[in-house]
């Protein structure tokens, strides 16, 4: 691992689940991560339980986590040798039809929200929804309220029309925390050039992803690789420029891989239309969802090494590995 990686502010745009064990993130020199607090199908009660659990972890003086509500908290987490927890959701179902709930969740620490998961909800359509409808009337209210509160809007799993509508409606930067370019790999979860440019036009950041569902060419003899990740990165860079790219691994940060089993089973069964070919080719284990070179957060330094080998300057690597997230979070949260 390069000495540069040890000096970087590394921010992961998306960790899809965690059992509270931050050791692999710390081993990978991750300063902060947007962690999905609970599965997209969680109940309203489970949502509050997740906030209580995570806030207790962050309040523990001997714990591994530091709650991030503003960018200065990321600096504080680094100084304390902890991982900054950016509380995130991958859908908006817990809002129900009550927009006032958004402020309550923001006060609990919620800072990043994906408008939809793979299917339709009251806000709009996800990327696996065949009708591809746009942002709903309630969705426009949600975008406006998230802008007011300073909750970052994530479009990673969001459908094409809903993504474009949300980008046009937002007064603050919007994000793609973990997806790739459809022009490079035509996978359901990837984004069109039009959506990628629309995110750039808001001042947002696109988190290029190593996860196999986005970073695979469809050949069962060719598993996902860091080389293909670099291809996606170069394509997106050509569209938006160096100030608008980051990364989102879609890793799990767990001490026991069984903690991720519910997520793995959900994606392989409930969302088969977007995952069945990949699962058939490589199985449904956690490690096989990523390139062999980097199948754990502890190996994050290999991404830095790959970027340097690909010819990126140290300044460019610094932006890709975290500084662009730091900047845009500050702009959205109102402390930049």
N, C-alpha and C positions, 0 to 999 in steps of 0.2 A: 504494500500500500504506500502511495506517495506521501511525502511529508506535507505536501499541500493539503491533503484531506484532513490532517490533524488540525490545521489552522482554519478550516472553512466553517462558516455558519451553515450547517446542513438543515434544511427544512423539507420534510416530506409532505407533499400535497395531500396524500391520503393513506392512512392505515385503516384497513376495513374492519378490524376487530382487535381487541386486546383483553387479556384476562388480568391486566394490571401489572404484568411482569415487563419491566422496561429494560432488562439486561441486554437484549440483542440490539435495541435502539442505541443504548449507551455505548455498546461495543462498536457500533458503526458510526459513532460521533454525531448522532442526530441531536440537534439542539431543540427541535420542536417538530410536532407532527399533528396534522388534522386527523383525529381519531374518531371513527364512527362509534358513537356511544352505545348503540344497540341495533339489532337486526331491523331491516326495513319493515318487517311484519310485526314488530313489537307492539304490545298493547299500550294504552295511555298510562296505565299504572306502571308497567315496566319502564316506560320512558322516565317517569319521575324517580323510580328506583335507581336507574342508571345515573341520573344527575347526583343523587345522594351518595351513591357508591364512589363515583369519581371525585366529587368534592371532598369526601373523607380521605381518599388517597392523597389528594393534593395538600390537604391540611396536615397530614402526618409529617412532623419535622424530620423523622427518620426515613421517610418514604422516598420514592424514586421519581415523583412527578411534581411539577410546578404548574399551577393553573395559569393559562394565558388568556388575558382579557384585553391586552393592548400589546404593542410590539416591545415595549420596555420589559414586559414579563419574559419575553424570549431571552433578552440579555440577562435577566436575573436568573433564569433557569440555567443558562450556560455557566454563570459565575458560581452557582451552587452545585454544579456537577450533576444536575437533574435533567430530565426531559420535559420540555414545555408541552403541556397538554392543550391543544386547540380543540375545543368541544365541537363536534360536527354531527350532522345527520345526513343520511342519503335519501331522504324523502320528507314530505311535509304533512303526512297523514295525522300527526299528533295535533296539528292546528285544528283539525275538524273543519268547521265552517266559521270559526271564531277568530277573527284577525287579532283580537286583543290578547290572545294567548302568546303571540310572538314576543311581546314585551316581557311577559313573565319568564319565558324561556331565556330571553336575552339576559335578564337579571340573574338567572342561574348560571350563566356563563356561555351560552350557546353563541358561536361566532361564525360558523360556516354551515350552510344548508344547501343541499342539492334539491332543486325544485320538484323533481319526480325521481322515482326509481325506474325500472324498466317498463312498467305499465302506466296506464292512465290513472290520474287522481284528480282531485278537485281543482288543482292548479293548471294542469295541462297533460300532455302525453309524453310517455317515456319512449326510449329508442326501439323497443320491441312492439310498440302499438301500431298495428297496420294502418289505421286511419290517418295518423300523423296530423292530428288537429293542432291548432295553435294554443297560445296562452289563453286561459279562460278569463272571464270577468273577475272572478275571485283571484286568479293568478296575477292579474294586474294590481289588485289591492295588496297582495303579498309582496310583490316586487317593490311597490312604493313604501310599504311598512318596513321591509328589510333595509331599504335605502335609508329611511329615517333613523332606524335603530343602529345601523352599522353592522348588520349581519351580512357576511359575504355570500353572494349567490353563485352556486355551483351548477354547471350545465353538463356534467360528465355523462350521466345516463339519460339525459333529457332528449326528447325527439327533436327532429330538425326544425319544424315550424315553431314549436314552443321555445327552442333555443334562440332562434332569430328574433321572435317577438320579445323575449325577455331582455335580450341584449339591446334592442331598440328602445325598450321602455325604461331601462335602468338609468338613473342619474349618477350612479357610481360604477366603478369597474366591476365586471362580472368575470367569473373564473371557469376554466375547465381543469379540475384538479387532477384527473387521472383518465386520460384517453389519448388516442393517437390519430393519425391522418388516414381518412378513408381512401384518399388518392394513392397511398402507399400500400395499404392492406384493407381490402373492402370487407371489414367485419362490422356486425351490427352496432357495436359499441363505439366505433370510431366516428370521427367528425369530418364533415365536408369542408372544403377550403372556404366556402362562404361563411360557415359558422366560425371557423378559426379566425378569419379576418374580422368578423363581427365582434368577437371577444377582444381582439386587438384594438378595434376602434373605440371601445369603452375605456381603454387603458388597462385592460385585464391581462392575465397570465394564463398560459396553457401548460399544464403539467403533463409532460410526455411520460408514457407508462411502460413498464417492463412486463406487466401481467400478460400471460399467454392469450387471454381472450381478446386482447387488443394488439398484441405484438407477435403475431403468428401469420405465416403466409398461406396456410391452408393445406400444406403438404405434410402428411402424417410421418414422413421420413425426416422432416426438418423441424425440430422443436424450436421454440422461441430462443433468440440469441441477443446478446448485447449489440452485435453488429446490426441487426434489424432495428433495434431501439435507436441506434445512431442514424439510420436511414430516416426514420420518422422524425427525429430531432432536426436533421438537416432540412427536410422538406418544410417543417413548420417554421424553422428559422427563416427560410427564404420567403415565407409568406408574411411574417410578423416582425422579424428583427430580434436581436439579442435581448432587448429589454422586456420581452413578453413571453419568455419561455422559462419553465421550471421543470420539476419532475414530481410525479406521484406514483409510488411503487405499487399501491394496492396490496401491500404486505399485511400479514397478521403479526402483531407483536405479542407473542404468547410464550409462557414458560412450559405449557403443556399443549401440544398441537390439538388435542381433543377439544380444546376450547373453541377451535375454529370449525369443528365438524358441522354444526348447525348451518353456518354460512355456506360451507362447501356443498352440503346436501341441498340446500335451497337453490343455489345457482345451477346445480346439475339436474334438478327435477322441475322446479317451478318455472325456470327460464330456459328450458331445453332448446328452444328455437335459436338461442344465441350461444349455446355452450355445448350441445350434444356432440358435434364433430370433434371438438377439442378433447372432451372427456373420453370419447371413444379412442382417440389416437394416443393419449398420454395418461389416462387414468384421472382420478379425482383426488389425489393426495395433495397436500399443501405445497410441498417442494416442487412438484411437477408443473405447477402453475407459473413457474418463473424460469428464466434461463439458468442452466446449471452453474454458470459462472457467478451468479448472484441470486441465490434462492433463500436468502435470509437477510434481515436488516443488519446483522453483524458484518456482512460483507459489503457494506455500502461503499467502502473505499475503492472497490473494484470498478465502480461506475466512474469515479473521479479519474482513475487510471485509464479507463477506456476513452474518456473525453480527451485527456491529454494525448494519448496515442493517436486519436483521430485528428489532431492538429489544432484543437481549441486552445486559446491562450489562457493563462492563469486567471486573468480578469474575466474572461467569458465563462470559465468553469465556476468561478465564484458566484456569478449571477445565476447560472443554471442550477447550481446546487443549493441555493437558498436565498441569495440576496434579492432576487426579483420577488419572491414570495414576501419577504420582509417589507419591501417597499409597498407592494400593493395592499397587503394587510393593513399597513399604517394608513393608507389612503381611504380604505373602506371603513375601518374601525374609527377613523376620525382622529388619529393621533400621529399621522405621518407628517 
